[in-house]
Every structure is written in structure tokens, then in C-alpha cells.
Amino acid sequence: MSDYDLILLGAGPAGAAAAIKARSLGLSVGVIDEASAAGGQVYRTPSPALTATQPDADRAKGDALRAKLAASGAVLYANHRVWSLRPGFSVIAIGPDGPLTLEAPNLIVAAGAVERHIPVTGWTLPGVIGLAGATILLKAHGVLPGRRVVVAGSGPLLLLVASKIVAAGGEVAAVVDAAPRASWLARAGSMLARPDLITKGANWLLALLKARVPIHSGTAIRAIHGTDGVESVTIGPVDRDWRPVGDAERTLAADAVCLGFGLLPSTDVTRLLGAEHRYKPELGGWIPAVDASLQTSVPGLFVAGDGAGVRGADAAPLSGELAALGVARRLGRGGGGGSAGEAAQTEANWHKSGRFGAAMSALAMPPPGAAAMIDPDATVCRCEGLTRAMLDAAIAAGARTLADLKATTRCGMGPCGGRVCGEAAAMLIAAATGWDREAIGQPSARPPLRPVPLAAITGAFDYDELPIPAPAPL
Ligand SMILES: Cc1cc2nc3c(=O)[nH]c(=O)nc-3n(C[C@H](O)[C@H](O)[C@H](O)COP(=O)(O)OP(=O)(O)OC[C@H]3O[C@@H](n4cnc5c(N)ncnc54)[C@H](O)[C@@H]3O)c2cc1C
């Protein structure tokens, strides 16, 4: 028997909005998230020490969302990490009180996005953190990544993170953006629709200029140096395809690096459940194929938010509402899921609102030449300690898919399950074969999707209860 009409995997802006909408249409809803409260990445709850300080706009929006979700009557299972799923749907999680399995005929996956990493020599040193991860450190904990920080990679998070470091009293040694300045200008048309967000970005830029932070466009990190932690960073120019060019290098003193190249839609759950996917580089890469109500090729399985294509925090709630309307329609509930007009209007608003986020996502997207930024001695798969040279050797020996690389080198087989190294490994196959990224495909998804104690898989048992076969007669 089902526990709910609908389960939401993820309580970020998309998942929370979907739950609130579904409740307003009369559906019973369970929401499950590994975080300690709803809000997702952008509206993450700050630590109690920070709440006493001056509130910021994201915090206020997060508090309003959490209050609305609590009042909606949806049941929130916070601190529950989903590590497996079964068709139909069973959502299997581990929480503070042990294993939990929830059942529902409809599932909306609103699991957000993961960071895209391009490994450089020295990125495994203590003091190097993901660019998106740095937003958590700064926003939720008020902690600086270091005293003198190089902020590098691509996309709008560069300016956000650098300006937050400056505002928190840290020093930014440089912002290092692989994209040429012309890429930003090329997307100006899509940005004009959101003057409020342009103003936000302009304010970040102004704060950096005021603090005399050097901003290097068309430039990337060549290596990060240090013994027990980051001590310095060498940067150098890249061409339009992000290939390192020339020897105009310079080395900057720094004790931390925030490094990231945009976001990838999180598709491990939809892959595990067998949904079809398609490659949309302008939305971050592989996304589930969906119909107008965001239902995937698996009946009853819907997606919302950045997991349906990286469009940013403003568009995420609209996609959640659209998916909730689709679920209600599928169940024949809530007056057939609202009027067709409401769904069409929500869809139109979602597309409009997503234009800015999609332009930002495309700006962060590395072109194929970016694989040249990965040196032979750079560690690509951190869990298994595999360098580019090792992976290149496997590719030269015939590995053509991520599954081939996994089978021959164990790349992606560690606790990260390929979330950190998978995209870089695909870039290496594409570089060696000359194939499009699309032709390389996605890694297969298998449980556990998240690290999980063995007891959660085996269940509780006592060794005394194990049947011991009688000894064979001599
Ligand atoms: C690390 C990170 C930091 C970011 N920081 C910012 C920022 O500062 N400003 C900004 O504008 N945008 C930021 N973004 C982008 C922003 O998060 C999204 O555009 C927006 O929040 C998308 O909303 P969403 O609901 O789709 O996903 P999210 O907000 O990411 O919500 C997804 C939720 O799903 C949960 N989840 C995922 N997988 C599981 C699982 N297996 N088990 C249980 N729960 C799961 C997560 O805990 C999360 O709460 C960040 C993205 C990332 C990845």
C-alpha cells in the first residue's frame, strides 16, 4: 500500500514548491531530503550563530519557503539520504533513526545539480574547494575558504563567491575566468529580461573593482602548488576553446582556491529508474526527456528544478508547480490538476524565468578544448587515485565509454559514484576519440547512490540466527 499520492525527492525551491502546490490540489505528499531543513542549496538554513547577524535576502526567502511548506501539510523527512529506489515507486533512505522506505505511485525528483569539475594539478591539496561548495561555507556557516583566495573556473558563481569573500573580510588574490569577456557579451540579450539580476551581478562586480580584485578573463589555473596545503597558484591564458596557450604565466600567492565550472543536472535517480535522457549542453548536459508536464519516459516519474536542466533558483519553483499539476492530472485529482490554462501559463512562466539561468549555465559550460587544461599528472578520479595519464592509457587501449573506463581502471567506483570525476573522464574520452560529448553517454547508475552503512542494506540480524549447516558425514 502506498504511503502517499506523491513523494518529492528534494526539498529545494523546486521540491518545496511542488509539495505546496500538490497539497493545495488535495494530494497526500511526503518530502524527503538529506539536508536538515528545506531550502536546497540556495536557501540552505544558516548555522544558528549566523541567524543572529543581519539577515540577507536569500535567508528571508528560505525562511518564508520553510514556513509555507510546514503549513502545507506535506510531511518532511529531513536528514534522510536516499540511496536506492525501486520502480513503482519505493524510495529507500537512511536517516537518523535508521532505514526508511516510502512508497507512492508518483515521484517528483527535484534533486538539483552537482558541480562540474575540471581537474588541475594540485587540486587535491587541502585548501582547494568547489566554487558552489564555497557558497555553502560562506552563506550557511559564515566561514572564509582562506585568507587569500584565488576564485577560478567559469560562470556567474565566480563573481558571487568572490564578492562574498570580500564582504566577509577576506582577500581575493584574483578571479580567474576561463571564458573570454566576449562570451558574457554574447549572452547579454538573454540577460536583458531580468534587470534585477543584472543589477545583482553588477553590484558583485562593483564590490570587486572597489576592493581592487584583479579579474582575468580567458585565463585558467595551470597548477596549484603547496606541500601540506595551497601555497601558490600558477595561471595562464587559454584560447577561445579553453586550451592553454602561450607562456604568459604568473604565479600568485594564495592559501585557498575555489574552483568550479558550472553545474550538471543531477540525474542519478532518473538513470537508476530507467528514464530516457537527452543531451542539452545549454542546460548543463544530460537531462531526462520529459513531456509538457515534466513527466519522464517512466510513467509517474516527474522531474523539476535544476535536475530537469540548470535554469537557476528563480525558475525552479515554477517547474515544481508544473510537475505537481501533472501528477494531479495523472491521478485525476484537484479538479484534474488545475485547469489546462493554469498548466500552460505555469509552463510559459517557467520558460521565461529560466532564460536567464540557462544563459548563465551555458556561460559556465566548458567547450571541448577544455580537456587540454588537464595535465597528465593531474588526479582525475580522487577516490581511486587515478591520474589523467592512467585514464588516457586505458582509452588508448580501447576504453570508449564511462563503463569501459570503470571496468578497466575503477574510475567512478569510489564513494562519489562518479559525481566528481565522471564528466572529466567523459571529456578525456571525447578528446582522445574526437567524438562529441553526447556520443560518450552517461555513466550507469547503481545503488547505493550515496554512501550508506552496510547494516542499512543487510538489515538487522544476529549471527546466532544464521543457519549453520550440519557437518557433512565423514
Ligand atoms: C553546492 C551548490 C551551491 C549553490 N549555491 C547557489 C547560490 O549560492 N546561489 C544561487 O543562486 N544558486 C546556487 N546554486 C544553484 C541553485 O542551487 C539552484 O539553481 C537552485 O537551488 C535549484 O533548485 P532545486 O530545487 O532544483 O535544487 P536544490 O536547491 O539543489 O535542491 C535539491 C535538494 O535535493 C536534495 N537531494 C539531492 N539528492 C538527494 C538524495 N540522494 N537524498 C536526499 N536528498 C537529496 C538536496 O539535499 C537538496 O536540498 C548552487 C548549487 C549547488 C550545487
The ligand as an SDF file (V2000), in Angstrom:
LIG
                    3D

 53 58  0  0  0  0  0  0  0  0999 V2000
   26.5900   23.3180   -3.9930 C   0  0  0  0  0  0  0  0  0  0  0  0
   25.6940   24.3140   -4.6910 C   0  0  0  0  0  0  0  0  0  0  0  0
   25.6240   25.6370   -4.2350 C   0  0  0  0  0  0  0  0  0  0  0  0
   24.8170   26.5720   -4.9020 C   0  0  0  0  0  0  0  0  0  0  0  0
   24.7730   27.8610   -4.4310 N   0  0  0  0  0  0  0  0  0  0  0  0
   23.9920   28.7780   -5.0590 C   0  0  0  0  0  0  0  0  0  0  0  0
   23.9090   30.1280   -4.6060 C   0  0  0  0  0  0  0  0  0  0  0  0
   24.5490   30.4820   -3.6360 O   0  0  0  0  0  0  0  0  0  0  0  0
   23.1110   30.9940   -5.2860 N   0  0  0  0  0  0  0  0  0  0  0  0
   22.3690   30.6020   -6.3690 C   0  0  0  0  0  0  0  0  0  0  0  0
   21.6490   31.4090   -6.9500 O   0  0  0  0  0  0  0  0  0  0  0  0
   22.4130   29.3240   -6.8130 N   0  0  0  0  0  0  0  0  0  0  0  0
   23.2090   28.4160   -6.1930 C   0  0  0  0  0  0  0  0  0  0  0  0
   23.2640   27.1320   -6.6550 N   0  0  0  0  0  0  0  0  0  0  0  0
   22.3400   26.7640   -7.7250 C   0  0  0  0  0  0  0  0  0  0  0  0
   20.9680   26.6110   -7.0610 C   0  0  0  0  0  0  0  0  0  0  0  0
   21.0880   25.6470   -6.0330 O   0  0  0  0  0  0  0  0  0  0  0  0
   19.8890   26.1390   -7.9540 C   0  0  0  0  0  0  0  0  0  0  0  0
   19.7590   26.9050   -9.0930 O   0  0  0  0  0  0  0  0  0  0  0  0
   18.5230   26.0480   -7.2710 C   0  0  0  0  0  0  0  0  0  0  0  0
   18.6250   25.9140   -5.8970 O   0  0  0  0  0  0  0  0  0  0  0  0
   17.8200   24.8680   -7.8540 C   0  0  0  0  0  0  0  0  0  0  0  0
   16.7950   24.4250   -7.0210 O   0  0  0  0  0  0  0  0  0  0  0  0
   16.4260   22.8830   -6.9640 P   0  0  0  0  0  0  0  0  0  0  0  0
   15.2690   22.7840   -6.0540 O   0  0  0  0  0  0  0  0  0  0  0  0
   16.3380   22.3380   -8.3200 O   0  0  0  0  0  0  0  0  0  0  0  0
   17.7100   22.1600   -6.3340 O   0  0  0  0  0  0  0  0  0  0  0  0
   18.4330   22.3020   -4.9270 P   0  0  0  0  0  0  0  0  0  0  0  0
   18.2340   23.5980   -4.3050 O   0  0  0  0  0  0  0  0  0  0  0  0
   19.8270   21.8370   -5.1610 O   0  0  0  0  0  0  0  0  0  0  0  0
   17.6870   21.2140   -4.0250 O   0  0  0  0  0  0  0  0  0  0  0  0
   17.8670   19.8340   -4.2040 C   0  0  0  0  0  0  0  0  0  0  0  0
   17.6480   19.1400   -2.8940 C   0  0  0  0  0  0  0  0  0  0  0  0
   17.6760   17.7370   -3.1220 O   0  0  0  0  0  0  0  0  0  0  0  0
   18.3340   17.1290   -2.0420 C   0  0  0  0  0  0  0  0  0  0  0  0
   18.8780   15.8490   -2.5020 N   0  0  0  0  0  0  0  0  0  0  0  0
   19.5580   15.6040   -3.6520 C   0  0  0  0  0  0  0  0  0  0  0  0
   19.8800   14.2980   -3.7400 N   0  0  0  0  0  0  0  0  0  0  0  0
   19.3980   13.7220   -2.6150 C   0  0  0  0  0  0  0  0  0  0  0  0
   19.4260   12.3820   -2.1050 C   0  0  0  0  0  0  0  0  0  0  0  0
   20.0020   11.3570   -2.7820 N   0  0  0  0  0  0  0  0  0  0  0  0
   18.8540   12.1340   -0.9050 N   0  0  0  0  0  0  0  0  0  0  0  0
   18.2310   13.1290   -0.2100 C   0  0  0  0  0  0  0  0  0  0  0  0
   18.1780   14.4110   -0.6400 N   0  0  0  0  0  0  0  0  0  0  0  0
   18.7510   14.6920   -1.8300 C   0  0  0  0  0  0  0  0  0  0  0  0
   19.4170   18.1340   -1.6370 C   0  0  0  0  0  0  0  0  0  0  0  0
   19.7980   17.9580   -0.2860 O   0  0  0  0  0  0  0  0  0  0  0  0
   18.7390   19.4680   -1.8910 C   0  0  0  0  0  0  0  0  0  0  0  0
   18.1630   20.0020   -0.7190 O   0  0  0  0  0  0  0  0  0  0  0  0
   24.0690   26.1740   -6.0240 C   0  0  0  0  0  0  0  0  0  0  0  0
   24.1410   24.8540   -6.4780 C   0  0  0  0  0  0  0  0  0  0  0  0
   24.9480   23.9310   -5.8320 C   0  0  0  0  0  0  0  0  0  0  0  0
   25.0220   22.5080   -6.3490 C   0  0  0  0  0  0  0  0  0  0  0  0
  1  2  1  0
  2  3  1  0
  2 52  2  0
  3  4  2  0
  4  5  1  0
  4 50  1  0
  5  6  2  0
  6  7  1  0
  6 13  1  0
  7  8  2  0
  7  9  1  0
  9 10  1  0
 10 11  2  0
 10 12  1  0
 12 13  2  0
 13 14  1  0
 14 15  1  0
 14 50  1  0
 15 16  1  0
 16 17  1  0
 16 18  1  0
 18 19  1  0
 18 20  1  0
 20 21  1  0
 20 22  1  0
 22 23  1  0
 23 24  1  0
 24 25  2  0
 24 26  1  0
 24 27  1  0
 27 28  1  0
 28 29  2  0
 28 30  1  0
 28 31  1  0
 31 32  1  0
 32 33  1  0
 33 34  1  0
 33 48  1  0
 34 35  1  0
 35 36  1  0
 35 46  1  0
 36 37  1  0
 36 45  1  0
 37 38  2  0
 38 39  1  0
 39 40  1  0
 39 45  2  0
 40 41  1  0
 40 42  2  0
 42 43  1  0
 43 44  2  0
 44 45  1  0
 46 47  1  0
 46 48  1  0
 48 49  1  0
 50 51  2  0
 51 52  1  0
 52 53  1  0
M  END
$$$$
